[in-house]
Amino acid sequence: MNEDKIERRKFLTKLSLWLGALPAAIISVPVFSALLGPLLQKNKQEWRQIGNAADFPVGTTKLVKFINADPLPWAGTTAKSAAWLRRENEKEFTAFSANCTHLGCPVRWEAKAELFMCPCHGGVYYKDGSVASGPPPKALVRYQVRLNKDVVEIKTAPVPITNITA
Ligand code: FES
């Protein structure tokens, strides 16, 4: 009888430990994934299709969106990036990161002035991406672009966040 009680106590102790460990294990998986994910990410680059060349008339600058090269499974909309794509001539395109090199705000294209404007602190860029005025420390980052048959492709890169101490 006494041995039965001891066995039952051991069994209940083990059972309660397992039942306590299970939720901890379930909770720890996403927590550790979120903490370690950015460290494990590689600076992978990937060509992404943007659209047909015919969608971009010569001389125009359009905002294009694409999925980053190595999005985390839980990234959601943050897996998307944007760039300003300009068609220079029949064969040449230029793609500028949509993020200001000051603190990363999205810049907008002012077609009449032919300038990129940053709404956050008044940064201004010329149409070639170089700094016209304001706090941006350097020109807009460029993505590689290629024409694959009639499809425009952008080579994605890690989001170019400027070093704040620059
Ligand atoms: S983030 Fe663009 S000027 Fe500051």
Backbone and ligand atoms as CSV (ligand in chain L), in Angstrom:
chain,resi,resn,atom,element,x,y,z
A,1,MET,N,N,0.826,-1.207,0.000
A,1,MET,CA,C,0.000,0.000,0.000
A,1,MET,C,C,0.863,1.261,0.000
A,2,ASN,N,N,1.863,1.298,0.890
A,2,ASN,CA,C,2.771,2.425,1.001
A,2,ASN,C,C,3.574,2.615,-0.289
A,3,GLU,N,N,3.995,1.490,-0.899
A,3,GLU,CA,C,4.743,1.561,-2.173
A,3,GLU,C,C,3.865,2.101,-3.291
A,4,ASP,N,N,2.577,1.760,-3.254
A,4,ASP,CA,C,1.632,2.291,-4.248
A,4,ASP,C,C,1.554,3.808,-4.164
A,5,LYS,N,N,1.538,4.326,-2.934
A,5,LYS,CA,C,1.470,5.776,-2.744
A,5,LYS,C,C,2.716,6.455,-3.293
A,6,ILE,N,N,3.875,5.832,-3.039
A,6,ILE,CA,C,5.139,6.402,-3.530
A,6,ILE,C,C,5.160,6.404,-5.048
A,7,GLU,N,N,4.741,5.274,-5.662
A,7,GLU,CA,C,4.708,5.199,-7.126
A,7,GLU,C,C,3.765,6.247,-7.709
A,8,ARG,N,N,2.606,6.384,-7.060
A,8,ARG,CA,C,1.634,7.364,-7.539
A,8,ARG,C,C,2.197,8.781,-7.423
A,9,ARG,N,N,2.891,9.028,-6.321
A,9,ARG,CA,C,3.477,10.364,-6.117
A,9,ARG,C,C,4.542,10.646,-7.184
A,10,LYS,N,N,5.385,9.636,-7.450
A,10,LYS,CA,C,6.417,9.815,-8.494
A,10,LYS,C,C,5.779,10.082,-9.846
A,11,PHE,N,N,4.731,9.292,-10.133
A,11,PHE,CA,C,4.061,9.456,-11.416
A,11,PHE,C,C,3.451,10.863,-11.545
A,12,LEU,N,N,2.775,11.310,-10.486
A,12,LEU,CA,C,2.140,12.634,-10.533
A,12,LEU,C,C,3.184,13.745,-10.610
A,13,THR,N,N,4.313,13.545,-9.944
A,13,THR,CA,C,5.392,14.539,-10.026
A,13,THR,C,C,5.903,14.661,-11.453
A,14,LYS,N,N,6.172,13.500,-12.073
A,14,LYS,CA,C,6.661,13.516,-13.466
A,14,LYS,C,C,5.616,14.108,-14.404
A,15,LEU,N,N,4.369,13.733,-14.192
A,15,LEU,CA,C,3.297,14.241,-15.045
A,15,LEU,C,C,3.196,15.765,-14.944
A,16,SER,N,N,3.254,16.283,-13.735
A,16,SER,CA,C,3.134,17.743,-13.581
A,16,SER,C,C,4.346,18.463,-14.172
A,17,LEU,N,N,5.537,17.847,-14.084
A,17,LEU,CA,C,6.715,18.461,-14.712
A,17,LEU,C,C,6.555,18.525,-16.225
A,18,TRP,N,N,6.091,17.426,-16.811
A,18,TRP,CA,C,5.890,17.407,-18.261
A,18,TRP,C,C,4.812,18.384,-18.681
A,19,LEU,N,N,3.731,18.444,-17.914
A,19,LEU,CA,C,2.656,19.368,-18.267
A,19,LEU,C,C,3.097,20.822,-18.117
A,20,GLY,N,N,4.027,21.064,-17.209
A,20,GLY,CA,C,4.560,22.414,-17.048
A,20,GLY,C,C,5.559,22.759,-18.138
A,21,ALA,N,N,6.325,21.759,-18.578
A,21,ALA,CA,C,7.363,22.001,-19.582
A,21,ALA,C,C,6.773,22.192,-20.976
A,22,LEU,N,N,5.657,21.551,-21.240
A,22,LEU,CA,C,5.070,21.608,-22.583
A,22,LEU,C,C,4.714,23.041,-23.004
A,23,PRO,N,N,3.951,23.786,-22.196
A,23,PRO,CA,C,3.660,25.176,-22.609
A,23,PRO,C,C,4.932,26.019,-22.730
A,24,ALA,N,N,5.895,25.786,-21.836
A,24,ALA,CA,C,7.146,26.557,-21.912
A,24,ALA,C,C,7.846,26.287,-23.239
A,25,ALA,N,N,7.848,25.019,-23.672
A,25,ALA,CA,C,8.480,24.674,-24.952
A,25,ALA,C,C,7.723,25.307,-26.115
A,26,ILE,N,N,6.394,25.270,-26.037
A,26,ILE,CA,C,5.581,25.836,-27.120
A,26,ILE,C,C,5.811,27.345,-27.226
A,27,ILE,N,N,5.901,28.007,-26.106
A,27,ILE,CA,C,6.108,29.467,-26.110
A,27,ILE,C,C,7.533,29.825,-26.534
A,28,SER,N,N,8.499,29.004,-26.159
A,28,SER,CA,C,9.903,29.363,-26.424
A,28,SER,C,C,10.277,29.280,-27.904
A,29,VAL,N,N,9.595,28.458,-28.689
A,29,VAL,CA,C,9.960,28.317,-30.108
A,29,VAL,C,C,9.827,29.644,-30.860
A,30,PRO,N,N,8.652,30.305,-30.826
A,30,PRO,CA,C,8.588,31.587,-31.561
A,30,PRO,C,C,9.453,32.673,-30.944
A,31,VAL,N,N,9.614,32.638,-29.616
A,31,VAL,CA,C,10.439,33.667,-28.964
A,31,VAL,C,C,11.886,33.542,-29.431
A,32,PHE,N,N,12.437,32.326,-29.385
A,32,PHE,CA,C,13.823,32.137,-29.834
A,32,PHE,C,C,13.962,32.379,-31.333
A,33,SER,N,N,12.949,31.992,-32.098
A,33,SER,CA,C,13.005,32.242,-33.549
A,33,SER,C,C,13.063,33.728,-33.840
A,34,ALA,N,N,12.250,34.495,-33.102
A,34,ALA,CA,C,12.239,35.950,-33.327
A,34,ALA,C,C,13.564,36.578,-32.912
A,35,LEU,N,N,14.138,36.069,-31.821
A,35,LEU,CA,C,15.404,36.636,-31.342
A,35,LEU,C,C,16.579,36.259,-32.239
A,36,LEU,N,N,16.606,35.008,-32.681
A,36,LEU,CA,C,17.755,34.531,-33.457
A,36,LEU,C,C,17.580,34.712,-34.960
A,37,GLY,N,N,16.346,34.876,-35.414
A,37,GLY,CA,C,16.078,34.978,-36.847
A,37,GLY,C,C,16.954,35.986,-37.566
A,38,PRO,N,N,16.991,37.248,-37.093
A,38,PRO,CA,C,17.816,38.243,-37.789
A,38,PRO,C,C,19.291,37.873,-37.824
A,39,LEU,N,N,19.776,37.172,-36.787
A,39,LEU,CA,C,21.191,36.784,-36.769
A,39,LEU,C,C,21.473,35.681,-37.775
A,40,LEU,N,N,20.477,34.835,-37.990
A,40,LEU,CA,C,20.670,33.704,-38.896
A,40,LEU,C,C,20.420,34.069,-40.352
A,41,GLN,N,N,19.793,35.239,-40.574
A,41,GLN,CA,C,19.503,35.653,-41.947
A,41,GLN,C,C,20.789,35.972,-42.695
A,42,LYS,N,N,20.844,35.504,-43.931
A,42,LYS,CA,C,22.001,35.820,-44.763
A,42,LYS,C,C,21.672,37.052,-45.600
A,43,ASN,N,N,22.696,37.690,-46.073
A,43,ASN,CA,C,22.484,38.832,-46.956
A,43,ASN,C,C,22.234,38.326,-48.366
A,44,LYS,N,N,21.196,37.538,-48.480
A,44,LYS,CA,C,20.863,36.905,-49.747
A,44,LYS,C,C,20.336,37.946,-50.735
A,45,GLN,N,N,20.665,37.742,-51.991
A,45,GLN,CA,C,20.131,38.602,-53.037
A,45,GLN,C,C,19.413,37.742,-54.054
A,46,GLU,N,N,18.365,38.300,-54.599
A,46,GLU,CA,C,17.499,37.529,-55.476
A,46,GLU,C,C,16.947,38.459,-56.549
A,47,TRP,N,N,16.896,37.985,-57.799
A,47,TRP,CA,C,16.264,38.789,-58.846
A,47,TRP,C,C,14.754,38.640,-58.739
A,48,ARG,N,N,14.044,39.757,-58.699
A,48,ARG,CA,C,12.582,39.740,-58.605
A,48,ARG,C,C,11.977,40.408,-59.842
A,49,GLN,N,N,10.970,39.779,-60.394
A,49,GLN,CA,C,10.283,40.355,-61.546
A,49,GLN,C,C,9.397,41.509,-61.088
A,50,ILE,N,N,9.494,42.625,-61.813
A,50,ILE,CA,C,8.767,43.832,-61.440
A,50,ILE,C,C,7.575,44.079,-62.360
A,51,GLY,N,N,7.738,43.757,-63.611
A,51,GLY,CA,C,6.646,43.978,-64.562
A,51,GLY,C,C,7.188,43.976,-65.982
A,52,ASN,N,N,6.284,44.135,-66.929
A,52,ASN,CA,C,6.692,44.182,-68.330
A,52,ASN,C,C,7.301,45.536,-68.651
A,53,ALA,N,N,8.293,45.531,-69.514
A,53,ALA,CA,C,8.969,46.774,-69.893
A,53,ALA,C,C,7.970,47.790,-70.451
A,54,ALA,N,N,6.953,47.292,-71.135
A,54,ALA,CA,C,5.958,48.190,-71.735
A,54,ALA,C,C,5.183,48.986,-70.684
A,55,ASP,N,N,5.184,48.509,-69.434
A,55,ASP,CA,C,4.480,49.230,-68.363
A,55,ASP,C,C,5.244,50.469,-67.904
A,56,PHE,N,N,6.471,50.616,-68.392
A,56,PHE,CA,C,7.312,51.732,-67.946
A,56,PHE,C,C,7.773,52.546,-69.158
A,57,PRO,N,N,6.993,53.555,-69.533
A,57,PRO,CA,C,7.388,54.376,-70.684
A,57,PRO,C,C,8.730,55.077,-70.427
A,58,VAL,N,N,9.475,55.288,-71.492
A,58,VAL,CA,C,10.776,55.966,-71.381
A,58,VAL,C,C,10.582,57.328,-70.720
A,59,GLY,N,N,11.439,57.628,-69.743
A,59,GLY,CA,C,11.398,58.926,-69.068
A,59,GLY,C,C,10.525,58.968,-67.824
A,60,THR,N,N,9.788,57.878,-67.554
A,60,THR,CA,C,8.925,57.892,-66.373
A,60,THR,C,C,9.632,57.283,-65.167
A,61,THR,N,N,9.162,57.679,-63.991
A,61,THR,CA,C,9.668,57.126,-62.725
A,61,THR,C,C,8.455,56.614,-61.959
A,62,LYS,N,N,8.458,55.328,-61.668
A,62,LYS,CA,C,7.298,54.718,-61.011
A,62,LYS,C,C,7.722,53.966,-59.758
A,63,LEU,N,N,6.823,53.943,-58.781
A,63,LEU,CA,C,7.073,53.171,-57.560
A,63,LEU,C,C,6.750,51.707,-57.836
A,64,VAL,N,N,7.692,50.829,-57.532
A,64,VAL,CA,C,7.458,49.396,-57.707
A,64,VAL,C,C,7.674,48.701,-56.364
A,65,LYS,N,N,6.935,47.619,-56.157
A,65,LYS,CA,C,7.039,46.880,-54.889
A,65,LYS,C,C,7.435,45.448,-55.184
A,66,PHE,N,N,8.179,44.860,-54.269
A,66,PHE,CA,C,8.646,43.483,-54.461
A,66,PHE,C,C,8.928,42.860,-53.104
A,67,ILE,N,N,9.029,41.539,-53.105
A,67,ILE,CA,C,9.320,40.801,-51.865
A,67,ILE,C,C,10.838,40.752,-51.676
A,68,ASN,N,N,11.286,40.984,-50.458
A,68,ASN,CA,C,12.718,40.910,-50.156
A,68,ASN,C,C,13.277,39.533,-50.496
A,69,ALA,N,N,14.581,39.469,-50.588
A,69,ALA,CA,C,15.219,38.222,-51.018
A,69,ALA,C,C,15.031,37.092,-50.025
A,70,ASP,N,N,15.074,37.389,-48.753
A,70,ASP,CA,C,15.077,36.329,-47.755
A,70,ASP,C,C,14.114,36.676,-46.622
A,71,PRO,N,N,12.811,36.780,-46.939
A,71,PRO,CA,C,11.883,37.202,-45.886
A,71,PRO,C,C,11.713,36.127,-44.812
A,72,LEU,N,N,11.566,36.574,-43.584
A,72,LEU,CA,C,11.294,35.631,-42.506
A,72,LEU,C,C,9.856,35.148,-42.663
A,73,PRO,N,N,9.575,33.900,-42.264
A,73,PRO,CA,C,8.230,33.350,-42.486
A,73,PRO,C,C,7.126,34.178,-41.844
A,74,TRP,N,N,7.426,34.871,-40.752
A,74,TRP,CA,C,6.407,35.635,-40.045
A,74,TRP,C,C,6.499,37.141,-40.364
A,75,ALA,N,N,7.237,37.497,-41.405
A,75,ALA,CA,C,7.491,38.911,-41.689
A,75,ALA,C,C,6.244,39.678,-42.129
A,76,GLY,N,N,5.293,38.995,-42.744
A,76,GLY,CA,C,4.073,39.683,-43.186
A,76,GLY,C,C,4.398,40.766,-44.202
A,77,THR,N,N,3.777,41.922,-44.043
A,77,THR,CA,C,3.993,43.007,-45.014
A,77,THR,C,C,5.396,43.589,-44.925
A,78,THR,N,N,6.105,43.336,-43.824
A,78,THR,CA,C,7.469,43.872,-43.727
A,78,THR,C,C,8.420,43.127,-44.668
A,79,ALA,N,N,7.960,42.051,-45.282
A,79,ALA,CA,C,8.792,41.340,-46.257
A,79,ALA,C,C,8.859,42.094,-47.583
A,80,LYS,N,N,8.028,43.116,-47.714
A,80,LYS,CA,C,7.985,43.861,-48.979
A,80,LYS,C,C,8.908,45.078,-48.932
A,81,SER,N,N,9.497,45.375,-50.072
A,81,SER,CA,C,10.292,46.583,-50.236
A,81,SER,C,C,9.737,47.360,-51.418
A,82,ALA,N,N,10.203,48.582,-51.527
A,82,ALA,CA,C,9.767,49.407,-52.647
A,82,ALA,C,C,10.970,50.124,-53.234
A,83,ALA,N,N,10.860,50.442,-54.495
A,83,ALA,CA,C,11.921,51.193,-55.174
A,83,ALA,C,C,11.272,52.111,-56.200
A,84,TRP,N,N,11.983,53.172,-56.521
A,84,TRP,CA,C,11.558,54.057,-57.599
A,84,TRP,C,C,12.304,53.626,-58.855
A,85,LEU,N,N,11.537,53.198,-59.843
A,85,LEU,CA,C,12.131,52.680,-61.072
A,85,LEU,C,C,11.955,53.689,-62.193
A,86,ARG,N,N,13.072,54.065,-62.796
A,86,ARG,CA,C,13.019,55.002,-63.924
A,86,ARG,C,C,13.503,54.308,-65.180
A,87,ARG,N,N,12.775,54.518,-66.254
A,87,ARG,CA,C,13.229,53.998,-67.538
A,87,ARG,C,C,13.996,55.109,-68.230
A,88,GLU,N,N,15.304,54.896,-68.389
A,88,GLU,CA,C,16.173,55.919,-68.980
A,88,GLU,C,C,16.033,55.947,-70.496
A,89,ASN,N,N,15.992,54.774,-71.115
A,89,ASN,CA,C,15.807,54.656,-72.556
A,89,ASN,C,C,15.239,53.260,-72.835
A,90,GLU,N,N,15.279,52.824,-74.078
A,90,GLU,CA,C,14.647,51.542,-74.423
A,90,GLU,C,C,15.212,50.370,-73.616
A,91,LYS,N,N,16.521,50.416,-73.338
A,91,LYS,CA,C,17.158,49.259,-72.689
A,91,LYS,C,C,17.595,49.490,-71.239
A,92,GLU,N,N,17.677,50.756,-70.838
A,92,GLU,CA,C,18.248,51.062,-69.517
A,92,GLU,C,C,17.214,51.500,-68.490
A,93,PHE,N,N,17.357,50.927,-67.288
A,93,PHE,CA,C,16.505,51.307,-66.160
A,93,PHE,C,C,17.395,51.654,-64.978
A,94,THR,N,N,16.888,52.510,-64.094
A,94,THR,CA,C,17.581,52.808,-62.841
A,94,THR,C,C,16.570,52.612,-61.726
A,95,ALA,N,N,16.988,51.948,-60.648
A,95,ALA,CA,C,16.089,51.735,-59.502
A,95,ALA,C,C,16.738,52.300,-58.247
A,96,PHE,N,N,16.011,53.201,-57.602
A,96,PHE,CA,C,16.480,53.801,-56.350
A,96,PHE,C,C,15.687,53.212,-55.191
A,97,SER,N,N,16.356,52.978,-54.091
A,97,SER,CA,C,15.645,52.558,-52.892
A,97,SER,C,C,14.644,53.649,-52.523
A,98,ALA,N,N,13.485,53.242,-52.051
A,98,ALA,CA,C,12.462,54.215,-51.658
A,98,ALA,C,C,12.753,54.802,-50.284
A,99,ASN,N,N,13.825,54.322,-49.638
A,99,ASN,CA,C,14.126,54.793,-48.280
A,99,ASN,C,C,15.190,55.872,-48.289
A,100,CYS,N,N,14.900,56.942,-47.600
A,100,CYS,CA,C,15.847,58.049,-47.439
A,100,CYS,C,C,17.103,57.545,-46.721
A,101,THR,N,N,18.253,58.070,-47.109
A,101,THR,CA,C,19.499,57.623,-46.473
A,101,THR,C,C,19.759,58.312,-45.137
A,102,HIS,N,N,18.877,59.219,-44.755
A,102,HIS,CA,C,19.032,59.840,-43.438
A,102,HIS,C,C,18.541,58.867,-42.368
A,103,LEU,N,N,17.242,58.705,-42.226
A,103,LEU,CA,C,16.712,57.794,-41.209
A,103,LEU,C,C,15.706,56.805,-41.780
A,104,GLY,N,N,15.697,56.673,-43.094
A,104,GLY,CA,C,14.922,55.596,-43.706
A,104,GLY,C,C,13.487,55.894,-44.070
A,105,CYS,N,N,13.026,57.122,-43.942
A,105,CYS,CA,C,11.641,57.435,-44.336
A,105,CYS,C,C,11.469,57.201,-45.840
A,106,PRO,N,N,10.257,56.873,-46.263
A,106,PRO,CA,C,10.037,56.674,-47.697
A,106,PRO,C,C,10.022,58.013,-48.443
A,107,VAL,N,N,10.820,58.098,-49.484
A,107,VAL,CA,C,10.853,59.326,-50.282
A,107,VAL,C,C,9.784,59.238,-51.366
A,108,ARG,N,N,9.319,60.390,-51.830
A,108,ARG,CA,C,8.340,60.405,-52.929
A,108,ARG,C,C,8.935,61.169,-54.115
A,109,TRP,N,N,8.458,60.810,-55.282
A,109,TRP,CA,C,8.951,61.402,-56.522
A,109,TRP,C,C,8.051,62.547,-56.926
A,110,GLU,N,N,8.617,63.718,-57.116
A,110,GLU,CA,C,7.868,64.873,-57.594
A,110,GLU,C,C,8.237,65.060,-59.067
A,111,ALA,N,N,7.346,64.590,-59.944
A,111,ALA,CA,C,7.657,64.531,-61.371
A,111,ALA,C,C,7.927,65.907,-61.979
A,112,LYS,N,N,7.109,66.915,-61.609
A,112,LYS,CA,C,7.286,68.247,-62.215
A,112,LYS,C,C,8.628,68.858,-61.836
A,113,ALA,N,N,9.027,68.685,-60.582
A,113,ALA,CA,C,10.299,69.250,-60.117
A,113,ALA,C,C,11.471,68.324,-60.433
A,114,GLU,N,N,11.166,67.076,-60.790
A,114,GLU,CA,C,12.189,66.037,-61.010
A,114,GLU,C,C,13.096,65.893,-59.789
A,115,LEU,N,N,12.456,65.792,-58.634
A,115,LEU,CA,C,13.191,65.641,-57.379
A,115,LEU,C,C,12.536,64.541,-56.531
A,116,PHE,N,N,13.355,63.877,-55.742
A,116,PHE,CA,C,12.827,62.980,-54.711
A,116,PHE,C,C,12.786,63.787,-53.415
A,117,MET,N,N,11.640,63.752,-52.736
A,117,MET,CA,C,11.468,64.530,-51.510
A,117,MET,C,C,11.227,63.587,-50.337
A,118,CYS,N,N,11.887,63.889,-49.230
A,118,CYS,CA,C,11.649,63.109,-48.021
A,118,CYS,C,C,10.779,63.947,-47.084
A,119,PRO,N,N,9.629,63.418,-46.681
A,119,PRO,CA,C,8.713,64.215,-45.858
A,119,PRO,C,C,9.150,64.343,-44.399
A,120,CYS,N,N,10.080,63.515,-43.966
A,120,CYS,CA,C,10.400,63.501,-42.523
A,120,CYS,C,C,11.193,64.729,-42.064
A,121,HIS,N,N,12.309,65.009,-42.738
A,121,HIS,CA,C,13.149,66.141,-42.300
A,121,HIS,C,C,13.540,67.025,-43.475
A,122,GLY,N,N,12.804,66.926,-44.553
A,122,GLY,CA,C,13.036,67.820,-45.682
A,122,GLY,C,C,14.201,67.454,-46.584
A,123,GLY,N,N,14.641,66.227,-46.568
A,123,GLY,CA,C,15.719,65.806,-47.470
A,123,GLY,C,C,15.247,65.867,-48.920
A,124,VAL,N,N,16.140,66.326,-49.799
A,124,VAL,CA,C,15.797,66.430,-51.218
A,124,VAL,C,C,16.913,65.776,-52.029
A,125,TYR,N,N,16.520,65.014,-53.045
A,125,TYR,CA,C,17.472,64.337,-53.928
A,125,TYR,C,C,17.177,64.730,-55.371
A,126,TYR,N,N,18.228,64.857,-56.169
A,126,TYR,CA,C,18.049,65.075,-57.603
A,126,TYR,C,C,17.554,63.790,-58.263
A,127,LYS,N,N,17.212,63.881,-59.532
A,127,LYS,CA,C,16.660,62.702,-60.211
A,127,LYS,C,C,17.679,61.574,-60.391
A,128,ASP,N,N,18.980,61.911,-60.270
A,128,ASP,CA,C,19.984,60.839,-60.328
A,128,ASP,C,C,20.244,60.228,-58.945
A,129,GLY,N,N,19.470,60.662,-57.941
A,129,GLY,CA,C,19.587,60.100,-56.597
A,129,GLY,C,C,20.572,60.829,-55.700
A,130,SER,N,N,21.347,61.748,-56.251
A,130,SER,CA,C,22.312,62.477,-55.419
A,130,SER,C,C,21.588,63.488,-54.531
A,131,VAL,N,N,22.237,63.853,-53.434
A,131,VAL,CA,C,21.612,64.746,-52.456
A,131,VAL,C,C,21.590,66.177,-52.989
A,132,ALA,N,N,20.394,66.798,-52.929
A,132,ALA,CA,C,20.266,68.201,-53.331
A,132,ALA,C,C,20.343,69.101,-52.104
A,133,SER,N,N,19.646,68.697,-51.029
A,133,SER,CA,C,19.708,69.491,-49.796
A,133,SER,C,C,19.140,68.688,-48.638
A,134,GLY,N,N,19.345,69.226,-47.435
A,134,GLY,CA,C,18.797,68.578,-46.247
A,134,GLY,C,C,19.783,67.636,-45.592
A,135,PRO,N,N,19.300,66.881,-44.610
A,135,PRO,CA,C,20.201,66.058,-43.805
A,135,PRO,C,C,20.707,64.734,-44.408
A,136,PRO,N,N,20.175,64.230,-45.518
A,136,PRO,CA,C,20.688,62.932,-45.996
A,136,PRO,C,C,22.203,62.961,-46.196
A,137,PRO,N,N,22.915,61.961,-45.635
A,137,PRO,CA,C,24.368,61.955,-45.716
A,137,PRO,C,C,24.908,61.463,-47.056
A,138,LYS,N,N,24.074,60.773,-47.817
A,138,LYS,CA,C,24.553,60.247,-49.103
A,138,LYS,C,C,23.385,60.040,-50.057
A,139,ALA,N,N,23.733,59.713,-51.286
A,139,ALA,CA,C,22.731,59.531,-52.351
A,139,ALA,C,C,21.817,58.348,-52.047
A,140,LEU,N,N,20.678,58.335,-52.718
A,140,LEU,CA,C,19.773,57.193,-52.581
A,140,LEU,C,C,20.495,55.924,-53.033
A,141,VAL,N,N,20.233,54.851,-52.323
A,141,VAL,CA,C,20.853,53.570,-52.672
A,141,VAL,C,C,20.214,53.054,-53.961
A,142,ARG,N,N,21.034,52.467,-54.812
A,142,ARG,CA,C,20.514,51.934,-56.074
A,142,ARG,C,C,20.465,50.407,-56.043
A,143,TYR,N,N,19.448,49.876,-56.676
A,143,TYR,CA,C,19.352,48.439,-56.902
A,143,TYR,C,C,19.822,48.146,-58.321
A,144,GLN,N,N,20.347,46.956,-58.522
A,144,GLN,CA,C,20.670,46.535,-59.891
A,144,GLN,C,C,19.365,46.213,-60.606
A,145,VAL,N,N,19.306,46.576,-61.866
A,145,VAL,CA,C,18.114,46.304,-62.683
A,145,VAL,C,C,18.564,45.653,-63.984
A,146,ARG,N,N,17.763,44.739,-64.484
A,146,ARG,CA,C,18.071,44.148,-65.788
A,146,ARG,C,C,16.767,43.888,-66.532
A,147,LEU,N,N,16.925,43.783,-67.823
A,147,LEU,CA,C,15.790,43.458,-68.687
A,147,LEU,C,C,15.973,42.010,-69.129
A,148,ASN,N,N,15.061,41.162,-68.721
A,148,ASN,CA,C,15.117,39.745,-69.066
A,148,ASN,C,C,14.010,39.493,-70.085
A,149,LYS,N,N,14.415,39.438,-71.360
A,149,LYS,CA,C,13.459,39.461,-72.474
A,149,LYS,C,C,12.650,40.755,-72.342
A,150,ASP,N,N,11.381,40.689,-72.061
A,150,ASP,CA,C,10.599,41.920,-71.917
A,150,ASP,C,C,10.202,42.195,-70.469
A,151,VAL,N,N,10.808,41.477,-69.558
A,151,VAL,CA,C,10.443,41.622,-68.141
A,151,VAL,C,C,11.543,42.361,-67.389
A,152,VAL,N,N,11.131,43.366,-66.622
A,152,VAL,CA,C,12.088,44.123,-65.807
A,152,VAL,C,C,12.293,43.383,-64.496
A,153,GLU,N,N,13.559,43.229,-64.102
A,153,GLU,CA,C,13.869,42.541,-62.854
A,153,GLU,C,C,14.787,43.413,-61.988
A,154,ILE,N,N,14.530,43.367,-60.683
A,154,ILE,CA,C,15.357,44.098,-59.715
A,154,ILE,C,C,16.054,43.076,-58.833
A,155,LYS,N,N,17.338,43.338,-58.571
A,155,LYS,CA,C,18.072,42.451,-57.667
A,155,LYS,C,C,17.868,42.964,-56.245
A,156,THR,N,N,17.118,42.198,-55.482
A,156,THR,CA,C,16.819,42.637,-54.119
A,156,THR,C,C,18.084,42.595,-53.281
A,157,ALA,N,N,18.070,43.417,-52.261
A,157,ALA,CA,C,19.209,43.480,-51.345
A,157,ALA,C,C,18.655,43.741,-49.962
A,158,PRO,N,N,19.438,43.483,-48.911
A,158,PRO,CA,C,18.950,43.815,-47.577
A,158,PRO,C,C,18.567,45.287,-47.527
A,159,VAL,N,N,17.513,45.588,-46.803
A,159,VAL,CA,C,17.042,46.974,-46.744
A,159,VAL,C,C,18.191,47.875,-46.319
A,160,PRO,N,N,18.507,48.885,-47.112
A,160,PRO,CA,C,19.671,49.727,-46.800
A,160,PRO,C,C,19.360,50.749,-45.713
A,161,ILE,N,N,19.534,50.353,-44.491
A,161,ILE,CA,C,19.348,51.273,-43.375
A,161,ILE,C,C,20.666,52.003,-43.140
A,162,THR,N,N,20.576,53.307,-43.110
A,162,THR,CA,C,21.783,54.120,-42.927
A,162,THR,C,C,22.280,54.037,-41.495
A,163,ASN,N,N,23.572,54.013,-41.338
A,163,ASN,CA,C,24.161,54.063,-40.007
A,163,ASN,C,C,23.886,55.438,-39.410
A,164,ILE,N,N,23.187,55.460,-38.293
A,164,ILE,CA,C,22.742,56.727,-37.695
A,164,ILE,C,C,23.937,57.594,-37.290
A,165,THR,N,N,25.059,56.974,-36.955
A,165,THR,CA,C,26.214,57.768,-36.510
A,165,THR,C,C,26.937,58.426,-37.676
A,166,ALA,N,N,26.537,58.083,-38.923
A,166,ALA,CA,C,27.232,58.658,-40.085
A,166,ALA,C,C,27.019,60.146,-40.179
L,1,FES,S1,S,14.596,60.605,-42.965
L,1,FES,FE1,FE,14.705,61.698,-44.806
L,1,FES,S2,S,15.514,63.597,-44.273
L,1,FES,FE2,FE,15.417,62.498,-42.424
